[in-house]
Amino acid sequence: MVDSSTHKIITAISDSNFESFVSSNLHSQGWDIIARAVDLSALETFLNQNPEVAKSSILIYAPDLPGYGDAAFLELGTRVRQIIGYGTEVEMISNQSLSPRPTDPAELVSQIRAILRREFREPLISNHKVSNLTGAKVIAIASAGSATGATTLALNLAMESSLLDKRTLLIDGNSIEPSISIALELRNLRGDQNPRLISQLLWAYELTEAKSASFAKFMDTAYANFDLIVIDLGSVSNLALKLTDRRWNSQCLIWSSDNCDEIWVNSRPDHTGRFRLSKLIQELTKNKMKAKLTFVANLEAPRRRIDQGAHELAAQIDQLNPLNRLALPRDNRAVAAAATSNSSLSEASPKSMLRKAILKIASEV
């Protein structure tokens, strides 16, 4: 999530319904609405009286504002930190700098965060040489309940990616039970302010409360310097609450829902695992996320007969139009070997079924 603690918003929109939509939804995400201009004169008065505040503020406007003129807003744009304009289809024909009006809160927040990310990313791209000039692909791996193997998947997907010559960053975003440092025996990873190189082309980073305030800036830098970023989110639930939460331990989930290319939902095939996944699917249908969804059936074992429960769950998943469905085999011996040696599957059990399955997935990412 873009760090909202420093974002001040000025609105200059005549349409009261649209202005209320913008203000209320940004306020719910933690932004401060410091002025709501009803016409150009009121906007200019505020900027003249508060020049220092204006320099750190974001001006969101619509061309329906009384007194609006392209030349006037071109000048006003130099007096604020960032200017964002929203228009109707008709208005955008004559003004290509306008963005289409968002139709729901998730779209609004994601659009503005994307614009703000460019503020940091554009100079970074010009200063750093990266192998992927379009920016990193970002995949967050979430767990529908506990002990689904999400951390194992995240860790080994990142490792396999690095072995395929991709600059890869592995982020532990599980605020409740961070486990990557334990799995790989990385001492004091949480104390590192910058990613730590742990293998050729593989870096690791652990998000903490102290680091959360600058997480958005960190991600902008990471986006420009890596080919793949894998985020371990841990167990997710209560999405409606967490996606509007201002506490630090929801930051990674909020950022991921708005900015990741994909979120992979890991689940177990047993009765408890299916129940938890079903509950999470219900939450996902009510909470729109920009990231595309992939569902991962972990710890799968071959079945000899029709499994009605699996078919019913598949029908629920279909309602979300997932990008993909993946299945990983149960391979307790390989996982135990990796855990014992505090290493990846490629090191501990390179010929195992699970390692081969994850390698295949990594080659297709």
DRENPA-948739 format. One record per residue: x, y, z of N, C-alpha, C in turn; residue in one letter. Coordinates in steps of 0.2 Angstrom, whole numbers, padded with zeros to 4 digits, always signed. Example, Ala and Ser with C-alpha at 12.3 -4.5 7.8 and 13.67 -1.06 7.14 Angstrom:
2
+0066-0028+0039+0062-0022+0039+0066-0016+0039a/+0064-0011+0035+0068-0005+0036+0064+0000+0039s/
***
This chain:
365
+0004-0006+0000+0000+0000+0000+0004+0006+0000m/+0003+0011-0004+0006+0017-0004+0005+0020+0003v/+0011+0023+0006+0011+0025+0013+0006+0031+0013d/+0000+0030+0017-0005+0035+0017-0004+0040+0022s/+0001+0039+0027+0002+0044+0032+0004+0051+0030s/+0007+0051+0024+0009+0058+0022+0005+0061+0016t/-0001+0058+0015-0005+0060+0009-0011+0064+0012h/-0011+0070+0009-0016+0075+0010-0020+0076+0004k/-0026+0076+0004-0030+0076-0002-0034+0083-0002i/-0034+0086-0008-0038+0092-0010-0043+0090-0015i/-0049+0091-0015-0054+0089-0020-0057+0095-0023t/-0058+0095-0030-0060+0101-0033-0065+0098-0038a/-0071+0096-0036-0076+0092-0040-0083+0095-0039i/-0087+0097-0044-0093+0100-0043-0099+0095-0042s/-0098+0089-0045-0103+0084-0044-0103+0081-0037d/-0108+0083-0033-0107+0081-0026-0107+0074-0025s/-0111+0070-0029-0111+0062-0028-0104+0059-0029n/-0101+0062-0034-0094+0059-0036-0089+0062-0031f/-0089+0068-0029-0085+0071-0024-0085+0067-0017e/-0091+0065-0015-0092+0062-0009-0090+0055-0010s/-0090+0052-0015-0088+0045-0017-0080+0045-0016f/-0077+0050-0019-0070+0050-0019-0067+0052-0012v/-0070+0057-0008-0068+0059-0002-0069+0053+0004s/-0075+0050+0004-0076+0046+0009-0072+0039+0008s/-0071+0037+0002-0067+0031+0001-0060+0032+0002n/-0057+0038+0001-0050+0039+0002-0049+0040+0010l/-0054+0043+0013-0054+0044+0020-0054+0038+0024h/-0058+0033+0021-0058+0026+0024-0051+0023+0024s/-0047+0024+0019-0041+0021+0018-0035+0025+0022q/-0037+0030+0025-0032+0034+0030-0029+0040+0027g/-0032+0042+0021-0030+0049+0018-0033+0055+0022w/-0030+0060+0022-0033+0066+0025-0036+0071+0020d/-0043+0072+0020-0046+0077+0016-0045+0084+0019i/-0041+0088+0016-0040+0094+0020-0044+0100+0017i/-0046+0099+0011-0050+0104+0007-0055+0101+0002a/-0061+0104+0001-0065+0102-0004-0068+0108-0007r/-0065+0110-0012-0066+0116-0016-0073+0115-0020a/-0077+0120-0020-0083+0120-0024-0083+0124-0031v/-0077+0128-0031-0076+0131-0038-0069+0133-0038d/-0067+0136-0044-0060+0137-0045-0057+0143-0040l/-0062+0148-0039-0060+0153-0034-0058+0150-0027s/-0062+0146-0025-0061+0143-0018-0055+0139-0018a/-0053+0136-0023-0047+0132-0024-0041+0136-0024l/-0041+0141-0028-0035+0146-0028-0034+0150-0021e/-0040+0151-0018-0039+0154-0011-0036+0150-0006t/-0038+0143-0006-0035+0139-0001-0027+0138-0003f/-0026+0137-0009-0019+0136-0011-0014+0142-0010l/-0017+0148-0010-0014+0154-0009-0012+0155-0001n/-0017+0153+0003-0017+0154+0010-0013+0148+0013q/-0012+0143+0010-0008+0137+0013-0003+0134+0008n/+0002+0138+0006+0007+0136+0001+0011+0130+0003p/+0013+0130+0009+0017+0124+0011+0013+0118+0012e/+0007+0118+0014+0003+0112+0014+0001+0110+0007v/+0000+0114+0002-0001+0112-0004+0004+0108-0008a/+0010+0110-0006+0016+0107-0009+0016+0099-0008k/+0013+0097-0002+0013+0090+0000+0007+0087-0001s/+0002+0090-0005-0005+0088-0006-0006+0085-0013s/-0011+0081-0013-0013+0078-0020-0020+0082-0022i/-0020+0085-0027-0026+0088-0030-0030+0083-0034l/-0036+0082-0032-0040+0078-0037-0046+0082-0039i/-0047+0082-0046-0052+0087-0049-0056+0084-0054y/-0061+0087-0056-0065+0085-0062-0066+0092-0066a/-0067+0092-0072-0068+0098-0077-0075+0101-0076p/-0079+0098-0072-0085+0101-0071-0085+0106-0065d/-0079+0107-0063-0078+0113-0058-0080+0120-0060l/-0084+0123-0057-0085+0130-0060-0079+0134-0060p/-0078+0137-0066-0072+0141-0067-0066+0137-0070g/-0067+0131-0071-0062+0127-0074-0059+0129-0080y/-0052+0129-0081-0049+0130-0087-0043+0126-0088g/-0041+0123-0093-0035+0119-0094-0029+0123-0092d/-0028+0130-0094-0022+0134-0092-0022+0135-0085a/-0027+0136-0082-0027+0137-0074-0025+0131-0071a/-0027+0125-0073-0025+0119-0069-0018+0117-0071f/-0016+0119-0077-0009+0118-0078-0004+0122-0073l/-0006+0128-0072-0002+0132-0067-0003+0129-0060e/-0009+0127-0058-0011+0124-0051-0007+0118-0050l/-0005+0114-0055-0002+0108-0055+0005+0109-0052g/+0008+0115-0053+0015+0116-0051+0015+0118-0043t/+0009+0119-0040+0009+0121-0033+0007+0116-0029r/+0006+0110-0031+0004+0104-0027+0009+0098-0029v/+0009+0093-0024+0013+0087-0025+0011+0083-0031r/+0005+0082-0033+0002+0078-0038-0005+0081-0040q/-0006+0080-0046-0013+0082-0048-0016+0077-0052i/-0022+0075-0051-0026+0069-0054-0033+0071-0056i/-0034+0071-0062-0041+0073-0065-0045+0067-0067g/-0051+0067-0066-0056+0062-0068-0061+0065-0072y/-0063+0061-0078-0068+0064-0082-0073+0059-0085g/-0078+0061-0088-0083+0057-0091-0080+0055-0098t/-0083+0050-0101-0081+0048-0108-0081+0054-0113e/-0086+0059-0112-0086+0065-0116-0080+0070-0115v/-0079+0071-0108-0074+0075-0106-0067+0073-0108e/-0066+0066-0108-0059+0063-0110-0058+0064-0117m/-0063+0065-0121-0061+0066-0128-0057+0072-0130i/-0059+0078-0126-0056+0084-0127-0050+0085-0122s/-0049+0081-0117-0044+0081-0112-0041+0075-0111n/-0035+0073-0114-0032+0066-0114-0028+0065-0107q/-0027+0071-0103-0024+0070-0097-0029+0067-0091s/-0035+0067-0093-0040+0064-0088-0040+0057-0088l/-0042+0054-0082-0043+0047-0081-0050+0045-0081s/-0052+0039-0083-0060+0038-0082-0062+0038-0075p/-0068+0040-0074-0071+0040-0067-0071+0033-0064r/-0068+0031-0058-0069+0024-0056-0076+0023-0054p/-0078+0017-0054-0085+0015-0052-0086+0011-0046t/-0080+0010-0043-0081+0006-0036-0075+0008-0032d/-0075+0008-0025-0070+0010-0021-0063+0007-0022p/-0063+0000-0024-0057-0003-0025-0053+0000-0031a/-0057+0001-0036-0054+0004-0043-0052+0011-0041e/-0055+0015-0037-0053+0022-0036-0046+0021-0032l/-0046+0017-0027-0040+0017-0023-0034+0014-0027v/-0035+0009-0031-0030+0006-0035-0027+0011-0040s/-0032+0015-0043-0030+0020-0048-0025+0025-0045q/-0027+0028-0039-0023+0033-0036-0016+0030-0034i/-0016+0024-0031-0010+0021-0029-0005+0020-0035r/-0008+0018-0040-0004+0017-0046-0001+0023-0049a/-0005+0029-0049-0002+0035-0051+0004+0037-0046i/+0003+0037-0039+0007+0039-0034+0014+0034-0035l/+0013+0028-0036+0019+0024-0037+0024+0026-0042r/+0021+0029-0048+0025+0031-0053+0029+0037-0051r/+0027+0041-0046+0031+0046-0043+0037+0044-0041e/+0038+0038-0038+0044+0035-0035+0047+0031-0041f/+0043+0027-0045+0046+0022-0049+0050+0025-0055r/+0047+0031-0058+0050+0033-0064+0057+0035-0064e/+0059+0039-0058+0066+0041-0058+0071+0035-0056p/+0068+0030-0053+0072+0024-0051+0073+0020-0057l/+0068+0019-0062+0070+0016-0068+0075+0019-0072i/+0076+0025-0072+0081+0029-0076+0088+0028-0073s/+0088+0026-0066+0094+0026-0063+0097+0019-0062n/+0093+0014-0063+0095+0007-0062+0094+0003-0068h/+0099-0001-0069+0098-0006-0075+0096-0013-0072k/+0090-0015-0075+0087-0021-0073+0086-0025-0079v/+0086-0032-0078+0085-0036-0084+0078-0036-0086s/+0073-0034-0082+0066-0034-0085+0064-0027-0084n/+0064-0023-0090+0063-0016-0090+0055-0014-0089l/+0051-0019-0089+0044-0018-0088+0042-0018-0081t/+0047-0020-0077+0046-0020-0069+0045-0027-0067g/+0045-0028-0061+0045-0035-0058+0037-0038-0059a/+0037-0044-0060+0030-0048-0059+0030-0049-0051k/+0024-0048-0048+0023-0048-0041+0018-0053-0040v/+0019-0059-0036+0015-0064-0034+0015-0064-0026i/+0009-0064-0024+0008-0065-0016+0004-0072-0015a/+0007-0075-0010+0004-0082-0009+0001-0082-0002i/-0006-0083-0002-0010-0083+0004-0012-0090+0006a/-0013-0090+0012-0015-0097+0015-0023-0097+0017s/-0027-0101+0015-0034-0102+0018-0033-0106+0024a/-0031-0103+0029-0031-0107+0035-0023-0108+0037g/-0022-0113+0042-0015-0114+0044-0012-0120+0041s/-0006-0121+0041-0002-0127+0038-0005-0129+0031a/-0005-0125+0027-0007-0126+0020-0001-0127+0015t/+0005-0126+0018+0011-0126+0014+0013-0120+0010g/+0009-0114+0012+0010-0108+0008+0018-0105+0008a/+0021-0106+0014+0027-0103+0015+0032-0108+0011t/+0031-0114+0011+0035-0119+0007+0035-0117+0000t/+0029-0116-0003+0028-0114-0010+0031-0107-0011l/+0030-0102-0007+0033-0096-0008+0041-0096-0008a/+0044-0100-0003+0051-0100-0003+0054-0104-0009l/+0051-0110-0011+0054-0114-0016+0052-0111-0023n/+0046-0107-0024+0045-0104-0030+0050-0098-0031l/+0052-0095-0026+0057-0090-0027+0064-0093-0028a/+0066-0098-0025+0072-0101-0026+0072-0104-0033m/+0067-0107-0036+0067-0110-0043+0068-0104-0048e/+0064-0099-0046+0065-0093-0051+0072-0090-0051s/+0075-0090-0045+0082-0087-0046+0087-0092-0049s/+0085-0099-0049+0089-0104-0053+0088-0103-0060l/+0083-0100-0062+0081-0099-0069+0084-0092-0071l/+0088-0089-0067+0092-0083-0069+0087-0077-0069d/+0083-0077-0064+0079-0071-0063+0080-0068-0056k/+0081-0061-0056+0083-0058-0050+0076-0058-0046r/+0077-0062-0040+0071-0063-0037+0071-0061-0029t/+0065-0058-0027+0065-0056-0020+0059-0059-0017l/+0061-0062-0011+0056-0066-0007+0055-0062-0001l/+0048-0060+0000+0046-0056+0006+0042-0060+0011i/+0044-0059+0017+0040-0062+0022+0035-0057+0025d/+0029-0057+0022+0024-0052+0024+0019-0055+0029g/+0020-0061+0032+0016-0064+0037+0017-0060+0044n/+0013-0056+0046+0015-0052+0052+0013-0056+0058s/+0009-0061+0058+0007-0065+0064+0012-0070+0065i/+0014-0074+0060+0019-0079+0061+0025-0079+0055e/+0029-0074+0056+0034-0074+0050+0039-0081+0051p/+0040-0084+0045+0043-0090+0046+0049-0092+0041s/+0050-0087+0036+0055-0088+0031+0062-0088+0034i/+0063-0084+0039+0070-0083+0042+0071-0090+0046s/+0065-0093+0049+0066-0099+0053+0067-0105+0048i/+0064-0105+0042+0064-0110+0038+0071-0111+0035a/+0074-0105+0033+0081-0105+0030+0086-0103+0035l/+0085-0102+0042+0089-0101+0047+0093-0094+0045e/+0090-0089+0044+0092-0083+0043+0092-0078+0049l/+0097-0078+0052+0098-0074+0059+0097-0067+0058r/+0092-0064+0062+0091-0057+0062+0089-0054+0055n/+0085-0058+0051+0082-0055+0045+0078-0049+0046l/+0074-0049+0051+0069-0044+0053+0073-0037+0054r/+0079-0038+0056+0083-0032+0058+0086-0028+0051g/+0086-0032+0046+0089-0029+0040+0084-0024+0037d/+0087-0018+0035+0083-0013+0032+0083-0014+0025q/+0087-0018+0022+0087-0019+0015+0087-0026+0013n/+0085-0029+0007+0085-0036+0006+0092-0039+0007p/+0092-0045+0010+0098-0049+0011+0099-0054+0005r/+0105-0054+0002+0106-0059-0003+0108-0065+0001l/+0103-0071-0001+0104-0077+0003+0106-0083-0002i/+0106-0081-0009+0108-0086-0014+0109-0082-0020s/+0112-0085-0025+0114-0082-0031+0107-0080-0034q/+0106-0073-0035+0100-0070-0038+0094-0070-0034l/+0095-0072-0027+0089-0073-0023+0090-0068-0017l/+0086-0064-0015+0086-0060-0009+0080-0061-0005w/+0081-0060+0002+0075-0061+0006+0074-0054+0011a/+0068-0053+0013+0066-0047+0016+0060-0049+0021y/+0060-0046+0027+0055-0048+0032+0052-0041+0034e/+0045-0041+0033+0042-0034+0034+0040-0034+0042l/+0041-0029+0045+0040-0028+0052+0036-0021+0053t/+0034-0020+0059+0030-0014+0061+0034-0008+0059e/+0041-0008+0061+0045-0003+0060+0046-0001+0053a/+0046-0006+0049+0047-0006+0041+0041-0004+0038k/+0035-0005+0041+0029-0005+0037+0027+0003+0035s/+0030+0008+0038+0028+0015+0036+0031+0016+0030a/+0037+0013+0028+0040+0014+0022+0039+0009+0017s/+0035+0004+0018+0034-0002+0014+0032+0000+0006f/+0028+0005+0005+0026+0007-0002+0033+0009-0005a/+0037+0014-0002+0043+0016-0006+0048+0010-0007k/+0048+0005-0002+0052+0000-0003+0050-0004-0009f/+0043-0005-0010+0041-0009-0015+0042-0006-0022m/+0042+0001-0022+0043+0004-0028+0050+0003-0030d/+0055+0003-0026+0062+0002-0027+0063-0005-0029t/+0059-0010-0026+0060-0017-0028+0057-0018-0034a/+0051-0015-0036+0048-0016-0042+0053-0015-0048y/+0057-0010-0047+0062-0008-0053+0068-0012-0053a/+0070-0016-0048+0076-0019-0047+0076-0027-0047n/+0070-0030-0048+0069-0037-0048+0065-0039-0054f/+0066-0045-0055+0061-0048-0061+0055-0051-0058d/+0056-0054-0052+0050-0058-0049+0050-0056-0041l/+0045-0054-0038+0044-0053-0031+0039-0058-0029i/+0041-0062-0024+0036-0067-0021+0035-0065-0014v/+0028-0064-0012+0027-0062-0005+0023-0067-0002i/+0025-0069+0004+0022-0074+0009+0017-0070+0013d/+0010-0070+0012+0006-0067+0016+0003-0070+0022l/+0004-0077+0023+0002-0081+0028-0006-0082+0028g/-0009-0083+0033-0016-0085+0033-0020-0078+0032s/-0025-0078+0028-0029-0073+0027-0037-0074+0029v/-0040-0070+0032-0047-0070+0034-0050-0063+0035s/-0056-0063+0036-0059-0056+0038-0057-0051+0033n/-0058-0052+0027-0055-0048+0022-0058-0041+0022l/-0065-0040+0023-0068-0034+0023-0065-0029+0028a/-0063-0032+0034-0060-0028+0039-0053-0026+0038l/-0049-0031+0035-0042-0030+0034-0041-0025+0028k/-0045-0026+0023-0044-0022+0017-0045-0014+0018l/-0048-0013+0024-0050-0006+0026-0046-0004+0032t/-0042-0008+0035-0039-0007+0041-0033-0003+0040d/-0031+0001+0046-0025+0006+0045-0020+0003+0050r/-0021-0003+0053-0015-0005+0057-0010-0008+0052r/-0004-0008+0055+0002-0010+0051+0002-0017+0048w/-0001-0022+0052-0001-0029+0050-0006-0030+0045n/-0010-0025+0042-0014-0026+0037-0011-0023+0030s/-0005-0020+0031-0003-0016+0026-0001-0020+0020q/+0002-0026+0021+0005-0030+0016-0001-0033+0012c/-0006-0035+0015-0012-0038+0012-0015-0033+0007l/-0016-0027+0010-0019-0021+0006-0015-0020+0000i/-0009-0019+0001-0004-0017-0005-0005-0023-0010w/-0005-0029-0008-0005-0035-0012-0012-0035-0016s/-0017-0033-0013-0024-0034-0016-0024-0029-0022s/-0021-0023-0021-0021-0017-0026-0016-0018-0031d/-0010-0021-0029-0004-0020-0034-0001-0026-0036n/-0002-0032-0033+0001-0038-0036-0002-0040-0043c/+0002-0043-0046-0001-0046-0053-0006-0052-0051d/-0004-0056-0046-0008-0062-0044-0007-0063-0037e/-0013-0066-0034-0013-0068-0027-0015-0076-0028i/-0010-0080-0025-0011-0087-0025-0014-0089-0019w/-0020-0093-0019-0023-0095-0012-0022-0102-0011v/-0018-0104-0006-0016-0110-0005-0021-0114+0000n/-0023-0120-0001-0027-0123+0004-0026-0131+0004s/-0028-0134+0009-0027-0141+0010-0033-0145+0008r/-0032-0151+0006-0038-0155+0003-0042-0159+0008p/-0041-0158+0014-0045-0161+0019-0051-0157+0021d/-0055-0160+0025-0062-0157+0027-0061-0150+0030h/-0056-0150+0035-0055-0143+0038-0053-0138+0033t/-0048-0140+0029-0045-0136+0024-0050-0133+0019g/-0055-0138+0017-0060-0136+0012-0065-0131+0015r/-0067-0132+0021-0071-0128+0025-0068-0121+0025f/-0062-0120+0027-0059-0114+0027-0058-0110+0020r/-0057-0114+0015-0056-0111+0009-0063-0109+0006l/-0069-0113+0008-0075-0111+0006-0077-0104+0010s/-0075-0103+0016-0077-0097+0019-0073-0091+0016k/-0067-0092+0014-0063-0087+0011-0065-0085+0004l/-0068-0090+0000-0071-0089-0006-0077-0084-0005i/-0081-0085+0000-0087-0081+0001-0085-0074+0002q/-0079-0073+0006-0077-0066+0007-0074-0063+0001e/-0071-0067-0003-0068-0065-0010-0073-0062-0014l/-0079-0066-0014-0085-0063-0019-0087-0057-0017t/-0086-0055-0010-0089-0049-0008-0084-0043-0008k/-0078-0044-0009-0073-0039-0008-0068-0040-0015n/-0069-0035-0019-0066-0034-0025-0058-0033-0024k/-0054-0037-0028-0047-0036-0028-0045-0035-0035m/-0040-0031-0036-0037-0030-0042-0033-0035-0044k/-0029-0039-0040-0025-0044-0041-0029-0050-0044a/-0026-0054-0049-0029-0059-0052-0028-0065-0047k/-0033-0070-0047-0033-0075-0042-0031-0082-0045l/-0026-0085-0042-0025-0092-0043-0026-0097-0037t/-0029-0102-0038-0030-0107-0032-0025-0113-0033f/-0022-0114-0027-0017-0120-0027-0020-0125-0022v/-0021-0131-0024-0023-0137-0020-0016-0140-0018a/-0015-0139-0012-0008-0142-0009-0009-0148-0006n/-0004-0152-0005-0004-0159-0002-0009-0163-0005l/-0010-0163-0012-0014-0167-0015-0012-0174-0015e/-0017-0179-0015-0015-0186-0015-0020-0189-0021a/-0018-0194-0025-0022-0197-0030-0029-0200-0027p/-0034-0199-0030-0041-0201-0028-0043-0207-0033r/-0046-0212-0030-0049-0217-0035-0056-0217-0036r/-0060-0212-0033-0067-0212-0034-0069-0204-0034r/-0075-0203-0037-0077-0196-0037-0078-0193-0031i/-0075-0187-0030-0075-0183-0023-0080-0178-0024d/-0086-0179-0021-0091-0174-0022-0090-0167-0019q/-0086-0167-0013-0084-0161-0010-0079-0157-0014g/-0075-0160-0018-0070-0157-0022-0074-0154-0028a/-0079-0157-0030-0083-0154-0036-0087-0148-0034h/-0090-0148-0028-0093-0143-0025-0089-0137-0024e/-0083-0138-0022-0078-0132-0020-0076-0130-0027l/-0075-0134-0032-0073-0131-0038-0078-0127-0041a/-0084-0128-0040-0090-0124-0043-0090-0117-0039a/-0088-0117-0033-0087-0111-0030-0082-0106-0032q/-0076-0110-0034-0070-0106-0036-0072-0103-0043i/-0076-0107-0047-0077-0105-0054-0081-0098-0054d/-0085-0097-0049-0088-0090-0048-0083-0084-0048q/-0077-0085-0046-0072-0080-0045-0068-0079-0052l/-0070-0083-0057-0066-0083-0063-0058-0083-0062n/-0055-0088-0059-0048-0088-0057-0044-0088-0063p/-0038-0085-0063-0033-0085-0068-0031-0092-0069l/-0030-0096-0064-0027-0103-0065-0029-0107-0059n/-0028-0113-0059-0028-0118-0054-0022-0123-0054r/-0019-0123-0048-0013-0127-0048-0014-0133-0043l/-0010-0138-0044-0011-0144-0039-0003-0146-0037a/-0002-0146-0031+0005-0149-0028+0004-0155-0025l/+0009-0160-0026+0008-0167-0023+0010-0167-0016p/+0007-0171-0012+0010-0172-0005+0016-0176-0006r/+0021-0173-0002+0028-0175-0002+0031-0174+0004d/+0029-0178+0010+0031-0176+0016+0039-0178+0017n/+0041-0182+0014+0048-0184+0015+0053-0178+0012r/+0051-0175+0006+0055-0170+0004+0055-0164+0008a/+0049-0162+0011+0048-0156+0015+0051-0157+0021v/+0051-0163+0024+0055-0165+0030+0062-0164+0029a/+0065-0166+0024+0072-0166+0022+0074-0158+0022a/+0070-0154+0019+0072-0147+0018+0071-0144+0025a/+0066-0146+0029+0066-0142+0035+0072-0144+0040a/+0074-0150+0039+0079-0153+0044+0086-0149+0042t/+0087-0148+0035+0093-0145+0033+0092-0137+0032s/+0087-0134+0034+0085-0127+0033+0087-0125+0026n/+0084-0128+0021+0086-0127+0014+0080-0127+0010s/+0081-0126+0004+0075-0127-0001+0075-0134-0004s/+0070-0136-0007+0069-0142-0010+0074-0144-0015l/+0077-0139-0019+0082-0139-0024+0088-0142-0021s/+0089-0140-0015+0096-0142-0011+0095-0148-0008e/+0089-0149-0004+0088-0155+0000+0085-0161-0004a/+0081-0160-0009+0078-0166-0012+0077-0164-0019s/+0082-0163-0023+0081-0160-0030+0077-0165-0035p/+0076-0171-0033+0073-0176-0038+0066-0177-0035k/+0064-0174-0030+0057-0175-0027+0051-0173-0032s/+0045-0176-0031+0040-0174-0035+0038-0167-0034m/+0038-0165-0027+0036-0158-0026+0041-0153-0029l/+0047-0154-0028+0052-0150-0031+0051-0149-0039r/+0050-0155-0042+0049-0155-0049+0042-0151-0051k/+0037-0151-0047+0031-0148-0048+0032-0140-0048a/+0035-0138-0043+0036-0131-0042+0041-0128-0047i/+0046-0132-0049+0050-0130-0054+0047-0129-0061l/+0042-0133-0062+0038-0132-0068+0034-0126-0068k/+0031-0125-0062+0027-0119-0061+0031-0112-0062i/+0037-0112-0059+0042-0107-0059+0044-0105-0066a/+0045-0111-0070+0047-0110-0077+0041-0106-0081s/+0035-0107-0079+0029-0104-0083+0027-0097-0080e/+0030-0095-0074+0028-0089-0072+0031-0083-0076v/
***
